[in-house]
């Protein structure tokens, strides 16, 4: 979990305790935080995959250059 997501969760908890959110608002807030957490996880996985793909292409290019020499 990133620092930003942790801050959002803390702010949501503070709102719940201070303002006494309605059940609908509380449910919506939970859904939004869960979606944000999932998107963050997905983004991290995509970044890793892109990095790996970029590394493979570089290695492949190096291999091709070595074979052509």
C-alpha positions in Angstrom: 0.0 0.0 0.0 1.4 3.4 -0.9 1.6 6.3 1.4 -1.1 8.1 -0.4 -3.6 5.2 -0.1 -2.8 5.0 3.6 -3.5 8.7 4.0 -6.9 8.3 2.2 -7.8 5.4 4.5 -6.9 7.5 7.6 -9.0 10.4 6.3 -11.9 8.1 5.6 -11.7 6.7 9.1 -11.6 10.2 10.6 -14.7 11.2 8.6 -16.5 8.1 9.8 -15.7 8.9 13.5 -16.3 12.7 13.3 -19.3 13.0 11.0 -21.0 9.7 11.4 -21.5 9.0 7.7 -24.7 7.5 6.5 -24.6 3.8 5.7 -24.7 4.5 1.9 -21.9 7.0 2.1 -19.8 4.6 4.2 -20.4 1.8 1.7 -19.5 4.0 -1.2 -16.3 5.2 0.5 -15.3 1.5 1.2 -16.0 0.6 -2.5 -13.9 3.5 -3.7 -11.0 2.7 -1.4 -11.1 -1.0 -2.4 -11.1 0.0 -6.1 -8.2 2.4 -5.6 -6.3 -0.4 -3.8 -7.0 -2.8 -6.7 -6.0 -0.2 -9.3 -2.8 0.5 -7.5 -1.9 -3.2 -7.4 -2.7 -3.6 -11.1 -0.6 -0.5 -12.0 2.3 -2.0 -10.1 2.0 -5.3 -11.9 1.8 -3.5 -15.3 4.9 -1.5 -14.5 6.8 -4.7 -13.6 5.6 -6.4 -16.8 6.6 -3.4 -19.0 10.0 -3.3 -17.3 10.6 -7.0 -18.0 9.4 -6.6 -21.6 11.8 -3.7 -22.1 14.7 -5.7 -20.7 13.9 -8.7 -22.9 13.9 -6.6 -26.0 17.3 -5.1 -25.1 18.8 -8.5 -24.5 17.3 -9.8 -27.7 18.8 -6.8 -29.7 22.2 -7.4 -28.1 22.0 -11.1 -29.1 21.1 -10.2 -32.6 24.0 -7.7 -32.9 26.4 -10.3 -31.6 25.2 -12.9 -34.1 25.5 -10.4 -37.0 29.1 -9.6 -36.1 
